[in-house]
Amino acid sequence: MTNHESFLPLTPPGQAPHRVMTIAGSDSGGGAGIQADLRTFAMLGLHGLVAITAVTVQNSVGVKGFHEIPLDVVAGQIEAVATDIGLQAAKTGMLASSDIIETVAETWDQLSLGVPLVVDPVCASMHGDPLLHPSALDALRTRLFPLATLVTPNLDEVRLLTGIDVVDTASQKDAARALHALGPRWALVKGGHLRASTHSPDLLFDGAEFHEFDAERVDTGHDHGAGDTLAAATASALAHGYSVPDAVAFGKRWVTECLRAAYPLGHGHGPVSALFRLNT
């Protein structure tokens, strides 16, 4: 893979780089969430802005609990940086509750930012620990998805959101149609959880046309934060003006390289690593 394919243009020293906001939860183990997003932004040469929605108590083994940030603080973080610093794109991750989702949606509407919004509908950790109250699924569908430029659920999240169990190409297309019907401009059904496949097929749909993105499955047990990293890289490319299909293709290439560079950490699953760029 060439640098042109792997990386985004860097801003000359002394000039303000493109800005991307992550609206998500903090991972105390540093593998996913806000921490994974900021690593990706930094390695791609963007300035990361943050609105923390929840603080999790987690490590490489699992999530022990989480604390939701007060609603006025969530809204205040978004407004403070958006009205002063400005941003070219944003992504969401762990939003924890219907109240937080409603607050993020209301704030986004009020600010009328007019920039791409990538919604990664985080419902549970990779260990199966819940990161979203079940009652919040409707808020995702009805309040946040209609604001999204792109939604990026994994197959477990697809099942929760649409009731469709993706097992092959036909059901993946059905899921993409069902997700798009909820209001986003584009829906991406990720195939990373099709463990029986030797490949990781992702399917993007805009209501009229399908775009397929495939990569060989990376043989690693360390994939913590892969979904966050894909969404963050895609949002970064959108901030640079990429089309949605080109941004998704870039995000797919980026997360594949991060999976190849993943490292062990603690006693469980280690994180994907954006630090591979330091070796290029």
C-alpha positions, 0 to 999 in steps of 0.5 A: 500500500502506498502512502497516498492510499494509506494516509491523508494530506498533512497540513504544513507546520504552523497552519491549523489542521482539519478538525474532527469531533468525536462524541463518545465514551472514554475507555480507561484501558485506552483501546477503544472509544475516545482514546482510539478516535484521538489516536487515529485523528493524530496519526492522520494529521487532524486535530481531534475535538472531544465531547465525552458522553460517558466514562467507562471502567474497563480493561482488556478483559471487559467493561466493569461499569460506566458513568454517564456525563450530565446532559448539559455538560455533553451539550456544552462540550459540543457547543463550546468547541464547535462555535469557537474552533469549528470542525469539518466532520464529526463522529459518534461512538458510545452514547449510553442512553436515550437522553444523551442521544436526544441531547446530541441530536438537539445540539446538532440541530441547533448548531446547524453545523452542515458537516458530515456526521458519522454515527457508529451505533455502539451498543455493546463492547466486543466482550458483549458488555452492554454500553447502551441502555436497550431503551435507547435503540429507538432514539438511535433509529428515530433521532440520530440516524436521520441526521447521519451522513453515514451509519457504521454498525457491526453485525451484532448492532445490525441485528439489534437495530433491524432484527436482521441476522446477516449471514450472507450477501443477500441478508447483508443487502437486506440489512443495508436497505433496512438501515437506510430506511431509518434515515441516514444518507448512507448505510455501511454494514460491516462484515468483520463479524462474519468469522467463518469467512476468510475475508471481511466484506463491507457493504455500503448503500445510498438507497439506490446503489451498493458499493462493496469493500473487501479485505482479507481477514487479518488473523489476530485476537487483538481487535479492540477498537476496530469499529471506532478506528474505522469510523474515525478514519472515515470521518477524517477522510470526509473532513478532507472532502472525500466522497462517502464511498472514497472515505469508506474505502480509505477507512477500510484500508486504514483499519486493516493496517491497524489490525495488522499492527495490533498488539497484546495488552493485559490479559484479554484482547489488545487494541488495533494500532494506529501507531503503524504509521510511526514505522513508515 
